[in-house]
Amino acid sequence: MPRVKGRPPGTVPIELALVGFGHVGRRFARLLDERRDALARDHGLAPRIVGIATGRHGAAFDPRGLDVARALALVESGGRLDALHDRRSGPPPRTGLGLIAQHARHRRPAVARVVVETTTLDVRRGRPAIDHVRAGLRSGAHVITANKGPAALAYRPLRALAESAGRAFLFEGAVMDGIPIFNLVRHTLPAVRVVGFRGVINATTNHILTAMEAGQPYDEALAAMQAAGIAEADPSLDVDGWDAAAKTATSSRRRSRACGSSESRRPTRRSTWTAGTARQRRRRSPMS
């Protein structure tokens, strides 16, 4: 996965700045490389990652494109990304906001810029993800986020900012990962009024329920999700219902936009799931 020095003829260049480089961000970088030929052949796109900012491993920016294989190796071995930074571009950015600003200063004509935001969810304030999205849109970049906070807590102002800037604010991956539920409503159900939805919308909780039905202890089931990188960095966001609440709020915001209705300001109700609660429910289950 070396630095991309050129692009196939007839393709559209896209520069990506990744804010957050955890499980989701790293898998995205690998997927981008795996699908590079198909993106050029089938869609005429030539994306390259020019910047990465992390909370614990530093940050780097290079307008020529970063060596993503080295970036992955550095982060996964506990190293820092500063070694990959192009010093001719100025000092390494210290934060995600710094990376977005540096990317904007080195904008090139006729090259689309995209901020990909995958930082950890702050379910109470939505920051710094909301700040990253706002800064990206104001800098003239399109913004894609897998973080539920911006859509759940600041959808209307961010949508308005994106529309005024003529840029995209996308968050399809925030709920159900790659399953296109928002695009489903927007593009295939234009005459349908969505009045509600139900289901287990948190993968960690879904796994815990299934594992406990099979006799596995709660703690072991949760540990398996943490080891797989599926549980949130703070697993209480999963088992205490915060992740599901944020997904519900996000889905409600997007549904109201698709259906032309006003957004409800009623808070999402949730119930806390703890190991003790899990044991009680297991004892009451007819399968136990």
C-alpha positions in Angstrom: 0.0 0.0 0.0 2.6 2.6 -1.1 2.0 6.3 -1.5 -0.1 7.0 -4.5 2.1 9.1 -6.8 -0.3 9.3 -9.8 -3.8 8.4 -10.8 -5.2 6.5 -13.7 -6.1 8.7 -16.7 -9.7 9.8 -16.9 -10.3 9.5 -13.2 -11.4 12.2 -10.7 -8.9 12.8 -7.9 -10.2 12.8 -4.3 -8.1 13.8 -1.3 -9.1 12.2 2.0 -8.2 13.5 5.5 -9.0 10.8 8.2 -9.8 12.2 11.6 -9.7 9.1 13.8 -7.7 6.0 13.0 -9.1 3.3 15.2 -10.7 0.0 14.1 -13.1 1.7 11.7 -10.6 4.2 10.3 -7.9 1.5 9.7 -10.4 -0.9 8.1 -11.5 1.9 5.8 -7.9 2.6 4.8 -7.4 -1.1 4.0 -10.7 -1.4 2.1 -9.8 1.7 0.0 -6.6 0.0 -1.1 -8.3 -3.3 -1.8 -10.9 -1.6 -4.0 -8.6 0.9 -5.6 -8.7 -0.6 -9.1 -12.5 -1.2 -9.0 -13.1 2.4 -7.9 -11.1 3.7 -10.9 -12.5 1.2 -13.4 -16.2 1.3 -12.3 -16.6 4.8 -10.9 -13.8 6.9 -12.3 -12.4 7.7 -8.8 -8.8 8.0 -7.7 -8.9 8.6 -3.9 -5.8 9.0 -1.8 -5.2 9.6 1.9 -3.3 12.8 2.4 -3.8 13.2 6.2 -4.4 11.2 9.3 -5.1 12.5 12.8 -5.3 10.3 15.9 -5.8 10.9 19.6 -2.9 8.8 20.8 -0.5 8.3 17.9 0.0 11.8 16.6 -0.9 13.0 13.1 0.6 13.4 9.7 -0.1 15.3 6.5 1.5 15.0 3.0 -0.3 16.5 0.0 1.4 13.9 -2.2 -0.4 11.2 -0.3 0.7 9.3 2.8 2.2 5.8 2.8 -0.8 4.2 4.4 0.9 0.8 4.9 3.5 2.5 7.1 0.8 4.4 8.9 -1.1 1.2 9.7 2.1 -0.5 10.9 3.1 2.5 13.1 -0.3 2.8 14.8 -0.7 -1.0 15.3 2.7 -1.2 16.9 2.1 1.7 19.2 4.2 4.2 17.2 3.5 7.7 16.1 2.5 9.1 12.7 4.7 12.2 13.0 7.5 10.4 11.1 5.3 10.3 8.0 4.6 14.1 8.0 5.8 16.2 5.1 7.8 19.0 6.9 7.5 21.2 3.8 3.8 21.5 4.7 4.5 23.1 8.0 4.5 21.5 11.5 2.6 18.3 12.0 -1.0 19.0 13.0 -1.7 18.4 16.7 -5.4 17.7 16.5 -8.2 16.7 14.0 -9.1 20.4 13.7 -5.4 21.1 12.9 -5.4 18.5 10.2 -8.6 19.9 8.6 -7.1 23.4 8.6 -3.8 22.2 7.1 -5.6 20.3 4.4 -7.6 23.4 3.5 -4.4 25.5 3.2 -3.0 23.1 0.7 -6.2 22.7 -1.4 -5.6 22.2 -5.1 -7.9 23.3 -7.9 -10.3 20.8 -9.3 -9.5 18.3 -6.6 -12.3 17.2 -4.2 -11.5 17.2 -0.6 -13.2 14.9 1.9 -13.0 14.7 5.7 -13.7 11.2 7.0 -14.6 11.4 10.7 -14.4 8.3 12.8 -13.6 9.5 16.3 -15.0 7.9 19.5 -18.7 8.8 20.3 -19.4 11.3 23.0 -23.1 10.6 23.5 -23.7 13.6 25.8 -22.1 16.4 23.8 -21.2 14.9 20.5 -17.8 16.5 20.5 -15.2 16.7 19.1 -17.0 15.0 16.2 -19.5 17.9 15.7 -16.5 20.4 15.7 -14.7 18.2 13.1 -17.8 18.1 10.8 -18.4 21.8 11.1 -14.8 22.7 10.5 -14.6 20.4 7.5 -17.7 21.9 5.9 -16.6 25.4 6.5 -13.2 24.6 4.9 -15.0 23.6 1.7 -14.6 19.8 2.1 -17.3 17.2 2.0 -17.7 15.3 5.3 -18.4 11.7 5.9 -18.8 10.5 9.5 -19.4 7.1 11.1 -19.9 8.9 14.5 -23.5 9.1 15.6 -23.0 12.3 17.7 -23.2 14.9 14.9 -26.4 13.5 13.3 -28.0 12.8 16.7 -27.2 16.1 18.4 -26.6 18.6 15.7 -28.3 17.4 12.5 -30.2 20.5 11.6 -27.4 23.1 11.9 -24.9 20.8 10.2 -27.3 20.0 7.4 -28.0 23.7 6.9 -24.2 24.4 6.8 -23.6 21.7 4.3 -26.4 23.0 2.0 -25.2 26.6 2.2 -21.6 25.5 1.4 -22.7 23.2 -1.4 -21.1 20.2 0.2 -22.2 16.8 1.4 -22.7 15.8 5.0 -23.1 12.0 5.0 -23.4 9.6 7.9 -24.6 6.3 6.5 -22.1 4.3 8.4 -23.3 5.7 11.8 -26.1 3.2 12.0 -25.9 -0.5 10.9 -22.4 0.1 9.4 -22.6 -0.5 5.7 -26.3 -1.2 5.4 -27.8 1.8 3.6 -30.9 2.5 5.7 -30.8 6.3 5.1 -30.3 5.9 1.4 -33.1 3.3 1.4 -35.6 5.8 2.6 -34.3 8.7 0.6 -34.0 7.0 -2.8 -36.4 4.0 -2.8 -39.3 5.1 -0.5 -40.1 8.6 -1.6 -43.9 8.2 -1.2 -43.7 6.2 2.1 -44.2 7.8 5.4 -42.0 6.0 7.9 -43.8 6.0 11.3 -41.4 3.9 13.3 -38.9 1.0 13.5 -38.0 -1.7 16.0 -35.2 -4.2 16.5 -31.9 -4.8 18.3 -29.7 -2.1 16.8 -26.6 -2.6 18.9 -24.3 -5.4 17.7 -22.6 -5.9 21.0 -25.9 -6.2 22.9 -27.2 -8.5 20.1 -24.2 -10.8 20.6 -24.5 -10.8 24.4 -28.2 -11.8 24.2 -27.4 -14.6 21.7 -24.4 -15.8 23.6 -26.2 -15.9 26.9 -29.0 -17.9 25.4 -26.3 -20.5 24.5 -25.1 -20.5 28.1 -22.1 -18.1 27.9 -21.5 -15.8 30.8 -22.2 -12.1 30.3 -18.6 -11.0 31.0 -17.2 -13.4 28.5 -19.7 -12.4 25.8 -18.8 -8.7 26.3 -15.1 -9.5 26.3 -15.5 -11.3 22.9 -17.0 -8.1 21.4 -14.2 -6.0 22.8 -11.5 -8.3 21.4 -13.2 -8.2 18.0 -13.2 -4.4 18.0 -17.0 -4.3 17.7 -17.8 -3.0 21.2 -17.4 0.8 21.6 -14.2 2.0 23.1 -16.2 2.6 26.3 -18.4 -0.6 26.4 -20.9 1.1 28.8 -22.1 3.0 25.7 -23.3 -0.4 24.4 -24.6 -2.2 27.5 -26.1 0.9 29.1 -28.1 1.7 26.0 -26.4 4.9 24.9 -25.3 3.6 21.5 -28.8 2.4 20.8 -30.3 5.7 21.9 -27.9 7.7 19.7 -28.8 5.4 16.7 -32.5 5.9 17.4 -32.0 9.7 17.5 -29.9 9.7 14.3 -32.5 7.6 12.5 -35.3 9.8 13.7 -33.5 13.0 12.5 -32.9 11.5 9.0 -36.4 10.1 8.8 -37.9 13.5 9.6 -35.9 15.0 6.8 -36.8 12.3 4.3 -40.5 12.5 5.1 -40.6 16.3 5.3 -41.8 16.3 8.9 -40.6 18.3 11.8 -38.0 16.8 14.2 -39.1 15.6 17.6 -37.1 17.2 20.4 -38.3 14.5 22.9 -35.3 12.7 24.4 -34.8 9.1 23.6 -35.8 6.9 26.5 -33.4 4.0 27.4 -33.0 1.4 30.1 -29.6 0.4 31.5 -28.2 -3.0 30.9 -25.6 -4.2 33.5 -24.1 -7.6 34.3 -26.6 -7.9 37.2 -29.6 -7.1 34.9 -28.3 -9.6 32.4 -28.1 -12.4 35.0 -31.7 -11.5 36.2 -33.0 -11.7 32.7 -31.2 -15.0 32.1 -32.8 -16.5 35.2 -36.2 -15.4 34.0 -35.7 -16.7 30.5 -37.5 -19.9 29.6 -34.4 -21.1 27.9 -32.2 -21.0 31.0 
